[in-house]
Amino acid sequence: MKREVHEFVNEVLDMFETDKVVREEDMRRNVIATLACHSSVRFNEFMSMEAMETLVEQLRHTQQPFHCPHGRPTFITVEHNQLIKEFKR
């Protein structure tokens, strides 16, 4: 938790260094997006099937279900051929 707070504060400070003039609305949006990302499920984190189903259901009810607050994708499409190739079938 302490590390996450440190990362969050650094990201907020980076916003000031990158954008010398920061509008209040942009800052608010960036802080909220950063908080959302820091509290999200992390890569390789174990989740029960029930937790995964709940997460997908909650995501379906958001205004932007296909992207995180920073614009990164929450879903990807894997073509059948690519899936077969990955499993070497």
C-alpha positions in Angstrom: 0.0 0.0 0.0 2.8 2.4 0.9 4.4 1.8 -2.5 1.1 2.5 -4.3 0.8 5.8 -2.5 4.3 6.7 -3.4 3.6 5.8 -7.1 0.4 7.8 -7.0 2.1 10.9 -5.6 4.9 10.6 -8.2 2.3 10.4 -11.0 0.6 13.6 -9.8 3.9 15.4 -9.5 4.8 14.2 -13.1 1.6 15.9 -14.3 3.0 19.2 -13.0 6.4 18.7 -14.5 5.0 17.7 -17.9 2.3 20.3 -18.1 3.6 23.5 -16.6 0.0 24.9 -16.7 -2.5 22.5 -15.4 -6.2 23.2 -15.5 -8.2 22.3 -12.4 -10.6 20.1 -14.4 -7.7 18.2 -16.2 -6.0 17.7 -12.8 -9.1 16.4 -11.2 -9.7 14.0 -14.1 -6.1 12.8 -14.1 -6.1 12.2 -10.3 -9.4 10.3 -10.5 -8.0 8.2 -13.4 -4.8 7.5 -11.5 -6.7 6.5 -8.4 -8.9 4.2 -10.4 -5.9 2.5 -12.1 -4.1 2.1 -8.8 -7.1 0.4 -7.2 -7.7 -1.9 -10.2 -6.9 -5.6 -10.5 -3.3 -6.1 -11.3 -1.7 -8.3 -13.9 -1.2 -11.9 -12.7 -3.5 -11.2 -9.7 -5.6 -14.2 -8.7 -9.3 -13.8 -8.9 -12.1 -16.3 -8.3 -14.5 -17.1 -11.1 -17.2 -15.2 -9.2 -15.0 -12.1 -8.8 -14.2 -12.2 -12.5 -17.9 -12.4 -13.5 -18.8 -9.6 -11.1 -16.0 -7.4 -12.6 -17.1 -8.0 -16.2 -20.7 -7.3 -15.2 -19.7 -4.0 -13.5 -17.6 -3.1 -16.5 -20.6 -3.6 -18.8 -22.5 -0.9 -17.0 -19.9 1.8 -17.3 -19.9 4.5 -20.0 -16.5 3.4 -21.4 -16.3 -0.4 -20.9 -13.6 -0.9 -23.5 -11.0 1.5 -22.0 -9.6 2.3 -18.6 -9.7 6.0 -17.5 -6.3 6.5 -19.1 -7.4 5.1 -22.4 -5.8 1.7 -22.3 -7.9 -1.2 -23.6 -9.8 -3.4 -21.1 -10.5 -6.1 -23.7 -8.6 -7.4 -26.7 -9.7 -9.5 -29.6 -7.8 -12.6 -30.3 -8.4 -14.1 -33.7 -9.0 -17.9 -33.9 -5.8 -18.4 -36.0 -3.7 -16.5 -33.4 -5.2 -18.6 -30.6 -4.4 -21.8 -32.4 -0.9 -20.6 -33.1 -0.3 -19.7 -29.4 -1.2 -23.2 -28.4 0.7 -24.7 -31.4 -2.2 -26.6 -32.7 
